């Protein structure tokens, strides 16, 4: 039965998180933006306590519980359909409404933990994920991109060589654009997930991910990037120089098979993470549309919904277009997340949500600055910051163009080799 | 709790409609557009699918309940086949839906059964007016209370009235004390004059007429909702969400046709679809259509839930759908290149029909 109501448990959380966004994020948003690399510890400590008190290691769904394939779990799922990803998307939307950069400072398992949860053994999960339940906030990060390998992740050159004498992996290479790498390695007892090849001849089939814990010799943060937006969030370069990690830190099989299963596994995590980025975009877009409408109302301009389009003023049309884009972006997002929760194959929908949300948040923030005139361009308001923050959602977790390729391939029924 | 899965019943209806839309509507669409006429048996066959009858309660001789969600699912599929045929088949709904939404109990009992009991007949409605500043909230056609106190006198000129010629009855919308109200007008009312068949950019198969009202007198009891009158918002919401869903159907038809063509047509040794320039157009078309479809679904769901924001969301859905349909149908023509411009292919017709959604105020309802 088609239904657009927010699940009750999510509604309750919404109110709480809105309070956080209003009271803990917005008041310091400007300050965090102007002092790049300052860390919002008040927000972080609060979120750490809050997430822990709810019994979780992160805001993300408990994959352990939801992945059980037995009949009893099936019956349970039917009675109470899983909503973990929808919940995560809703929270991310609200936190990004508060401040997109600070949201990225939320402690607990993020992308790195998602990789461990998806590909790790029970022992690995215990070893790496229990740290999030401690007294202090802990961060993780994903290290995939390299200077010469962005969207084309198969061009990754970092290597992992098995040292049979010590039974360790020796990692070498350089990683860039590691979100929260500084907090994961230098500000907490966290870890990063490093993508490297165990067989440079094998292409994608040789690609594996490794857990590198904070304090591991040979793993060093070498640079903190200065960015257009999301400045509260650190983005770092990491050099791995003869960095040794225990054999058990490899996620997935240590031998190279003919298949590209490992690589496809990495791509599959995008099916859940892309709509989350879309949710982030929607949060920024909603903040913007609300501000524009507030300013118009203050100036006595009301939007006359219901009028034929040829009778609308330009401002009315712009605002109506914004509302259309904002709402449909959210619907694409929540549908992709609903599919993820219900274990429906969703790479097309996941990429659609990101293509659309990444596009519209850029359009909306750009247009809003124009609509508010001198006010819009000024740093008095947060709008110009949102304009800068917005663009990242069209870039990371696959640029808008990469996601268009994914959507097109699915729509056309083409493999990667047929549509490059 | 969010769900994007139609019920089994809805799915069955959609499947039946899909067959009709493709086997009948689509098959007849090009000739109908060229000849300016739909085969009567085509409309009758669609009527017999019983969509409208199933959206009317038993009290008024129907066999179901109105569901805007079921409605958008149904009309999207119909319009995927052909827009003119869809609007023709759905025309009696322009008469029954406003009565169902805004009519008094007596009006429902009196006026709905004759429409749905029998074969398809021309029950229709007149809302639009032939002026660049047409606004359903500020109509130039007026309904004045007559000196005798028992009737209203209607004066004005309407346009885009489907099947006006020989119609059984109309809902005529007019400004009554400055507020838009619907009045039930019998087809043979005195002072009613059907004008020329209208020639338009698209919808060539749908007979649309202008309609002159010169002192047409109707009993006060024929005002929708009786003495109190009615709110126009739910009626416009029913129209806007229906048009939005039809726009999705037309867009989807154009997209699928373009995909099929692009996967077949060779260029420089590969299929056209293998070129990113084309593939990206297709990805964007598919994404925009999905976005608007969900918006139309949500608006319909809000209508069924009786939510206050429903009319606004239905308006937003149509607003978005207007742009999306134009973008998608234009690109479909573009993807076919010069062939898209030739009337052997349907895309040019969909582009002409698609352009109309900004204009078709109140031409469909669910």
Interface residues (C-beta under 8 A of the other chain):
Chain A: X1 X2 X3 X4 X5 X6 X7 X8 X81 X83 X86 X305 X306 X307 X308 X309 X310 X311 X320 X321 X323 X324 X325 X327 X328 X329 X331 X332 X334 X335 X338 X339 X349 X352 X355 X356 X401 X404 X405 X407 X408 X409 X411 X412 X414 X418 X419 X420
Chain B: X1 X2 X3 X4 X5 X6 X7 X10 X69 X132 X133 X134 X135 X136 X137 X233 X236 X259 X262 X263 X273 X274 X276 X279 X280 X282 X283 X284 X286 X287 X288 X290 X291 X292 X294 X295 X297 X298 X301 X302 X311 X312 X313 X315 X316 X317 X319 X320 X322 X323 X358 X361
